[in-house]
Every structure is written in structure tokens, then in C-alpha cells.
Amino acid sequence: VDYSSYESHPLGRTEWIKVYGAMLNKEKEAEKFFETQSAIISELKDFKNTEKTVAFFYVNTDGSVVVRRPDDYIPKMIDIAGGRYAFADLVTDSSSTSVPLTMEEFYATAMDADYLVYNGSIDATVNSLNDLYAKSELFKDFKAVKEGNVWTTGKSMYQATDIVGEMIKDLNLMLTGGDESEMTFLSPLE
């Protein structure tokens, strides 16, 4: 049974490639692949955190806004990339990695976030700012929207847990104004 989704550190998920390498007698290839992803993350180890806040979310069909628990691997990726997860202080009794909030609860915490990242892996209906506004007109009041710092993930982000280094790199490029053409998973919403 693949338990990679239970790993608390993003690189722990990628390390499962070694299990599959051992099963298929491809240990050397798996180790090389893992080292490549590890190197991407290692390049950021001395990077000074930008202290910019990032809200990672999607809007559910019932209108609730779903965020990740603070101890989930997504907030850890944001931290490694040089940002701060906007919901780091979220207290929840839920054992699920996803936490539904009312729009009002989400607004209270994320309205001043520096960046909004819409989880297009779960809800691929948001391809523009107008699509986001269709979910709620309140998004027009968010700092990140006003400053042009709204991004979306590609549909395959969760299916590509073997290359979490690339997602962390994307987040770092987003936070530092890096070259969008070098991104694998993120794209800006306009």
C-alpha cells in the first residue's frame, strides 16, 4: 500500500520513488530522481523567508472555501519556498487535510494575504479572475487581487507528488517575482 500521502514533509512523498525503484530493480534510477528533487529544495535552504503570506484554497460547490491544515505538506512547501501560510494559526478538530471555512472566515484571514493560490487540482473551473469573482464578489476586495498576485495550480498537481521540488520552486519564483516560463504547476490569473 502506498502511504506517500501520509508523509508530513513534501520530500518524504517524493522519497517513495525509492520503494518503487526497489520493487522494479531500478534503485539507481530512483536514487538519481530523488536526488534531483532534493537538490531543488536544497538550493533554497539558505534562502531568507520573504514573510509574504500565501492563501492556498479552492471554493467548494456549496460556497465554502477549502484550505489546508497548517500541519499539511502544502503549507510546508510554502514555507520552504520562502513564504508564510496565511492559515498557519488555524485551529481545527478535523483530521482531514482539507478544512472547509465559510467565505466570511476565509475573508477574515486571507483578505490581506500577499498571494492567493487557487487549487485548480480540485476545481479546474477557475481560469480567470472573472471565474474567481463568479465564486464570490468578495474576492475583488482582497489585497492579492488588487495587487495582481492571484495564481492557480494545474490540474495534475496532486498526481505529481514525485516532483514536489518543482512545486516548491514555482512557489519561490512566485514569491520572488521570478520567471513564469520556468514554472511547472503555477500560472497567474488575469
Order of alpha helices (4+ residues) and beta strands (2+ residues): alpha-alpha-alpha-beta-beta-alpha-beta-beta-alpha-beta-alpha-alpha-beta-alpha-beta
